[in-house]
Every structure is written in C-alpha cells, then in structure tokens.
Amino acid sequence: MTTSASPTRPQLGERELIAMMASLMSLQAFGIDGMLPALGAMAAELGASGNDRQLIIAAYLLGSGLGALIPGAFADRFGRRPVLYFSIVFYFLMSLACSMVTDFGTLVAMRAIQGFGSAGLSVLPATIVRDRVGGDRMAKLMSLIMMTFMVVPLLAPAAGQAILVFAGWRVIFDAMAVACALVGIWVFWRLPESLTAENRQTLEPRTIAVNMVRGVSDRSALGYILGSALVFGALFGFLNSSQQLIGETFGAGEDFALVFGAMVIGLVIANFTNSRIVERFGARRVSHTALLAIIVVSGVQVWSASQPDQSLWQFVPLMSINLALLGFIGANFGSIAMQPFLHIAGAASSGQTFLRMVTGALLGGAIGQAFDGTARPIAMALLVCGILALLLVLWSEKGRLFRRVHPPGTNPVILPAE
C-alpha cells in the first residue's frame, strides 16, 4: 500500500502535517473552550444551577475518554483515514444536534455522546505521527502540533463570547459544525494513508484486547500515562470551574475571554520552546524538569490561595506559569509512552488515550465540583497531582530521572523537506 498522496497532488509535507493534526485536535478544544463563556447563559436558559453547568464540559471530556477505546483498533485494521472520516462526520452531526436541545439533561447526554463518537480526533493524530517518526523527533513534532493547536484555546473563548453577544449560545455549536466541515474537506483531500501493510492488525477481540493491554501495561509507559492523567486532570478541573472562578469570584465576567486567553499564551510559547529544545536535551530531561517546577509553583499557589481576599492578579501569574509548564509535559509524556508500540500504534494510542482521558475527566470533574468560591481547590489539586505524577514517573524510570533513551526504529515514511 502506498503511503503517499495522489500523483496529481504534492506530497503532504511536515508543516502541513503539523497544521492538519493540530486542526483535528482543535475541533476537540473548540468543543470545550468555546463553551466556557456561555456556560452561565446555557445554565440559565436550560434550568441548571450551581456547579451543574460544569457538566457540559465534564461530560464531553468523559465521553471522549470512554470513546478512545474504539478508534485505535479499527485504525490498525482499516487504516487511519476511514476512522478519521467517521469521527469528523459524527462531530459535525452532533454539533448541529446540540444546538437544538431544549433541556439541560439532554444537552449533557448529547455532549457525552458527541465526545464518545468523535474520540478519533484525539486518538489518531499521535498515531499518525508515530507512523512516521519516533523518539525525541516525535516529541518535537507533537510539540509543534500542540503549539499550533493551542491557538484555539487562546481564541475560542473570545469567539464564543462574541457569538454569545451577537447570536446566542446555540450558534456556538453551529460554528463548531462549520469548522468541522472545513477540516474534514482538508483531511479528505490531502491526508495520505500512513498505515503500512505489514503493520495491519486483525479485528479479533482477543488481539485487540492484548494490544491495548500491552499499550497501557508496559512499565516504561504506564507511569507517564497516569502521570499525565493526573496533571491534566488538575487542568480539566480548572477548565470546569474557570468561568465561575474568573468571572464570578474575581469579578472579571466581561473580560473572561481576555483573561483566559492571556493565561494560555504561556502554554503556546512553552510548546514552541519545547519543539526547539527537546531533540537536544531529550523528552525525559525536559519533562522531568517541568514536573518538578510544577510542584514548586503549585506550593506557592496553595499559599497564595490561602491568603484572605486573593485578587485576580495574584492568581493569574501563578496559574499562567503552571499552564506554561504543562506545555513541557503533554507532548513529551505522550511521546515517551508511545515509543515501545510502533507496530500497534493505533491500539496503543486508543488504550493510552482512554486511560488518560477517563482518569483526567473524572478527576477534573471532582475538582470542579469541589469549587467553593476560591482558588484553593485547584491550587491543592495541582500540588497533590504533581507530587503523585512525580512518584509515578520515578516508578516507570526505576528511580532515575533525566536519562536519555535511544528510540526504536520507525516506519520508512519520509516527509518531504520544506
């Protein structure tokens, strides 16, 4: 099977691959961050109260995690492209359906279904990149993808707030459908199949189960999977409660999108910086340093949140630093966890994304529901999750931090120079 594009079209290059994978992941981000400014309006119109509004985000995250079990196995059998097509179409149709709901419970249920059916948008980008490269090179490409992808969390709240002002919250879902259609056309026209014939797997339930278990049970990977689930679970907790915390506790409701966007800028810069340094220093050295820094900054954050009358501008710098440090963890932890699984990349990515997302979503939901009108719950969550993640990494690395590991071989899929 050829892995190149049609002879009538230029071969997909590295820059276009990065932009395309980021766009696929950005659909998921838009489905989360575009909602944030509108959670209050949705809750008011559909009759939700208190922290219940957070379920619009939490249900989507949980659905995405549960759904992640499915696409990898099918992508290992039938190829990456067909599974992506299904996820894109499902996301499109469910976005339109969500725009027409009339009660809160239905919206939460449909958001969970949308996340479940479109989970391939989260699973397959890492699989497609792993088809092509491995080791620190994969970490570099994933960092560039994450950097491009993070433009959406930077802009989505502002877009959501603008739509809310001029057209109402339902049109946010319509905008999700339009964005999905545009990305889908691009993928259909330009993405070559990257699964080679020798790496095709069967759809026998036992084979699928064995491959997924291998993908999540290897000691060298498991600590990184659970470690990233913990630190990103704390991030999900912040996302769930951010509108209440920034908009209501700190009284910046009208400026929510601006404040949230400013906090995410550091995450974009960190992913770019990581892409420039990770091949030189190694994914382990960079991510281990960032994890230790998160623990220190979170300790300061706990102290700050414990002070009476903490202000927005005391909270924002510390939270922004921790968000930036996550930029040195996400792509690196994910790349390290995928290294042993070239020949079952789809199943491994599904199993790992499932474990990471479900754990993170449940944890984030619990942290969000613990919101008490202060920044203390998120600060404590970041500190505790950071410490536990460090212990898990130490377990995976058998007590040795900062070491470098030579990657295994990769498929002979060559990206053209640009």
SELO-200939 format. One record per residue (C-alpha): residue in one letter; x, y, z. Coordinates in steps of 0.1 Angstrom, whole numbers, plus 5000, padded with zeros to 4 digits. Example, Ala and Ser with C-alpha at 12.3 -4.5 7.8 and 13.67 -1.06 7.14 Angstrom:
<pts>
A512349555078/S513749895071/
</pts>
This chain:
<pts>
M500050005000/T501350344992/T501650605019/S501950894996/A499351134983/S497851104947/P500451174920/T498451474909/R498951644942/P502151744961/Q503151514989/L502051615024/G504951795040/E505951825076/R504452175080/E501152075065/L501051765086/I501651965118/A498852215108/M496451935099/M496951735130/A496652045151/S493352135133/L491951795141/M492851835178/S491552185177/L488052075170/Q488051905204/A489552215220/F486852435204/G484252195217/I485552275252/D486952625254/G484352775230/M481752685256/L483352845286/P481953205283/A478453065276/L478152825305/G476253075326/A473853155297/M473252785290/A472652715327/A470153005330/E468152915298/L468152535304/G467452545342/A470852435357/S472152565390/G475352605409/N478252385397/D475952175375/R476952395345/Q480352235346/L478851905334/I478652055299/I482452035298/A482951735321/A480551515301/Y482351585268/L485751505283/L484551185299/G482851075266/S486051145247/G487950935271/L485550635270/G485350655232/A489050645229/L489050265233/I487450225199/P489150415171/G492750275175/A491849915169/F489850005138/A492650235126/D495149945129/R492949725108/F491349955081/G493750255082/R493850595097/R491750785071/P488450595073/V488350625111/L489050995109/Y486251035084/F483850875109/S484951095138/I484651415117/V481151335104/F479951235139/Y481351555154/F479651765127/L476251605131/M476251615169/S477251985169/L474152055149/A472051835172/C473352015204/S472352345190/M468752235191/V468352095226/T465652235249/D466652095284/F469952075304/G469951695309/T469651635272/L472451875264/V474751695289/A473851355275/M474451465239/R477751625248/A478851295262/I477751115231/Q479551375209/G482751325228/F482450945226/G481850935188/S484451185179/A487251045201/G489250965170/L490151335168/S492151285200/V493550935194/L494650945158/P496951255155/A499551085178/T499050755159/I499650925125/V502751105138/R504050775153/D503650605119/R506250845106/V508750925134/G509750815169/G511950925198/D512651285205/R511751365169/M508251265176/A508251475208/K509351775187/L506651725161/M503951675188/S505151995205/L504752185172/I501352035168/M500452125204/M501752485198/T499552525167/F496652355184/M496852585215/V495952885193/V492352755196/P492152765234/L493653115231/L490953235207/A487953005213/P486753185244/A486853515226/A484953365197/G482453205220/Q481953535238/A481453725205/I478953475193/L477153485227/V476753865224/F475553875188/A473753545182/G473353345214/W474953025227/R473352785202/V475352945174/I478552835191/F477552475182/D476852585146/A480252735144/M481752405156/A479952225128/V481352475102/A484852445115/C484552065114/A483352075078/L486352275067/V488852055084/G487151745071/I487451865035/W491151935040/V491751585055/F489851415027/W491751595000/R495251595014/L495951325041/P497651015028/E497150675045/S500150615068/L499350255079/T501650015061/A500549665050/E502949495074/N501549685104/R497849605098/Q496249415126/T493249195128/L489949285144/E489848975166/P488649085201/R491548895218/T494149065196/I492649405202/A492449345239/V496049215240/N497349515221/M495549765242/V496649605274/R500249605261/G499849975253/V498950065289/S500649805310/D504349845300/R506049985330/S508050235309/A504850385296/L502350345324/G503850595348/Y503850855321/I500250785311/L498950805347/G501251095354/S499951305325/A496351205335/L496951355370/V498451685359/F495951725331/G493151625354/A494051925375/L493952135343/F490551995335/G489452095370/F490552445362/L488652445329/N485552325345/S485452595371/S487252875352/Q484153065343/Q482953075379/L486353145393/I487453425369/G484053555360/E482353545394/T484853505422/F487353755407/G484553965391/A486053965356/G483053825337/E483054075309/D486854025305/F486753645309/A487953565273/L490753825275/V492053695309/F491753335299/G493553395266/A496353585283/M496853285306/V497053035277/I499753235259/G502453085280/L501352735271/V501752825234/I505152965239/A506152665260/N505152415233/F507152615207/T510152625231/N509852255237/S509952185200/R513252375197/I515052215227/V513651865230/E515851695205/R518951855221/F518151775257/G515751485254/A512051445262/R512751305297/R515151575308/V512751855297/S509551705311/H511051595344/T512351945350/A508952095342/L507251845366/L509551945394/A508852315387/I505052255387/I505352115422/V507252425434/V504952675417/S501852485430/G503152515465/V503352885461/Q499952885446/V498452705476/W500052965499/S498653245477/A495153095476/S495153065514/Q495553435519/P492453635526/D491053825496/Q493253685469/S493053905439/L492753815402/W496253945396/Q497753735423/F496053425409/V496753485372/P500553495371/L500953175392/M498352985372/S499853105339/I503252975349/N501752635357/L499852625324/A503152715306/L504952425324/L502352185311/G503552275277/F506752085285/I504951785298/G501951695275/A503751625242/N506851475259/F504951235282/G502751125254/S505751065231/I507650865257/A504650655264/M504150565227/Q507850475220/P507550095226/F504550045203/L505350115167/H503649805153/I500449855174/A500450235174/G496650265169/A495650025197/A498350175220/S497150525214/S493550425220/G494350255252/Q496550525265/T494150805255/F491350615272/L493250575304/R494550935303/M491251095294/V488950895316/T491150945346/G491751305339/A488051375332/L486851205364/L489551385384/G488751715367/G485051675374/A485751605411/I488051905413/G485552125395/Q482652015418/A484852105448/F484852465437/D484052675468/G484253025455/T488053045459/A491152925441/R492152685469/P490752365453/I492652405420/A495852505438/M495752195461/A494851975432/L497852095412/L500252035441/V498951685450/C498651575414/G502151705406/I503651505435/L501851185426/A502851225390/L506451255400/L506250935420/L504750755390/V507450875367/L510050765392/W508450425392/S508450405354/E512150515353/K513150285381/G514150575403/R516250755376/L515351095363/F516751295334/R518251005315/R518150975277/V516850675258/H517650585222/P514350535203/P513350215185/G513150215147/T510250385127/N508450315095/P510150425063/V507650705057/I509651015047/L508251365049/P509451595022/A511751875033/E510352225034/
</pts>
